[in-house]
Amino acid sequence: MKSTPPRPSLLNPQTVWLLALGIAIALSLFQAGVFGQDLLNPGGWPLLWRFLRASLQPELNPEFLRLTLDATLVTLAYAVCGTCLSVVLGMVGGVLTSEVWWWAMAPRQERRELSPWWLGVRSLLAFLRAIHELIWGLFFVNIWGLDPLSAILAIAIPFGAITAKVFSEILDETPRQPLTALLNSGVAPLNALMYGLLPQAFLNLLSYSFYRFECSIRSAAVLGIIGAGGLGYQILLSLQSLRYEQLWTFFLALFFLNGAVDWSSAWVRQRLGCPSRLDINALQFQPQQLGQRRDPLLSGAGLAILLLIPWCFWSIDADFSKLWSPQTIALLGDIFQASWPPNLEIPLPQLLILALETLAMSLLAIAAAGLGGILLSFPAARNFLDLFNPTQQARSARLWTWGTLLVTRIILLVCRAIPAPIWALVLLFVLFPGILPGAIALGLHNLGILGRLMAEVIENLDQRPLEALKAQGAPSFGVFLYGVLPMALPRFLAYILYRWEVCMRETVIVGLVGAGGLGRLLTEQLSSFDYQSVVVTLGCFVVLTFLVDWISAAARHSLRN
């Protein structure tokens, strides 16, 4: 008599995380006041209607269009310069924080132990990336004023730390057999890394660098809020003066810039053979090799990039000599002196309440962005219909599919192109200040990012399991339920958890425009030059960011097993 296999237990790591998520979202909704207070501001509806109506008649005066073009080029230049510096910092930091580097540097008998320097460099980079680029921008503006150097470094430092983290993971997940062979042959560790590991990881590193450039475009727009110039600064001026026709012209320029960067990045990556921006939930990054034949289009794109980078540095004319000038050193000394000792008299209950509001805001934002991203990612994928029905569709069905694809991608582009603080300011027309408008603003912005990333996951799914299901006669719903969803859902959840870390950092920027949380307290402290209290608030924010980082990493690890 055959024994029946035991039924799988309902209590497993995945269900525990799901239950914890449900409880956390319910508590966050309660914290946002969804169940017990007035949320809508009826007096703001006429203003919102005027804002939406202005989208039909944007300002198209030739002189104003020249201003828009200049602001667009400034935003592009900031993004290019910031990305270049962040990739350089990320490459150095990625090597120094990768386990494979310290493993290669150690003697053969000690290669199981990591150097204490590894933990030190990793902790420093974790601190640098925990502080949002807008806070770095405010810090540098206090030192150098509205010099372009403030915007470039505000992008380069936190993005360099984030890039270092991802680069180190890519290097650690790259197969080590060629590296081991070179080390055993007596090759120096640096040379072995250059010839045995980096060629395999090159396309993955390059692909993520393109993704970081797309993020830099959005951050350059956000930095305009502090007066750094570019489209973000012009958008803020138009919004404050209620000139909505001009505002929509700047929005259109921002949509075009984000769309052009997104398309060109995807095109270059597709030609290189690395269609995915990053694969943060893979057990092993798949090394890819460059084609043997030279691609003239790629060569032209590479030449254009090589010309664009020096032009951007020349056009913004940032004075890098200020980094080591005596005046900068003196100002840094004054700021650190004004910040020490930290003001420990801030009431602990107040910090705890604001920290919980910040955590609730990030949870609600990522829950809304994740759910919306999953729903919109399928119609935003070019191959969505082909996943289920390989036969030729009717022409009307094809037109409907491409129409849906176009509309969905436009929605995702609009959501991610408009900075979260601008979304928050618009939502404050009809919502009372609090964490809810901040959560919705962050949710809308991250919805556009997650939807695009998830659509790429669907486009790059392994077709073999799906073809096997189709060959067995499985219906379309069965192919989706037993083929597409099991392969795509783990990657979706990994992206959501990754963006949750980013959402936590971004809560500070919507707090700066009155959306609540620690960002609101930080705004009050910065406006009063209370640097001793700023240190304490930033410390709480960094601790909260580390907590979210740890929870996210633990949840992603659980998904892999």
ABEGO torsion letter per residue (X at the ends): XBBBBBBBBABBAAAAAAAAAAAAAAAAAAAAGAAABBABBAAAAAAAAAAAAAAABBBABAAAAAAAAAAAAAAAAAAAAAAAAAAAAAAAAAAAABAAAAAAABBAAAAABBBAAAAAAAAAAAAAAABBAAAAAAAAAAAAEABAAAAAAAAAAAAAAAAAAAAAAAAAABBAAAAAAAAAAGBBAAAAAAAAAAAAAAAAAAAAAAAAAAAAAAAAAAAAAAGAEEAAAAAAAAAAAGBAAAAAAAAAAAAAAAAAAAAAAAAAAAAAGBABABBAABABBBBBBBBABBBAAAAAAAAAAAAAAAAAAAAAGBBAAAAABAAAAAAAAAAAAAAOBBBAABBAAAAAAAAAAAAAAAAAAAAAAAAAAAAAAAAABAAAAAAABABBBBAAAAAAAAAAAAAAAAAAAAAAABBAAAAAAAAAAABBBEAAAAAAAAAAAAAAAAAAAAAAAAAABBAAAAAAAAAAGBBAAAAAAAAAAAAAAAAAAAAAAAAAAAAAAAAAAAAAAGAEEAAAAAAAAAAAGBAAAAAAAAAAAAAAAAAAAAAAAAAAAAAAX
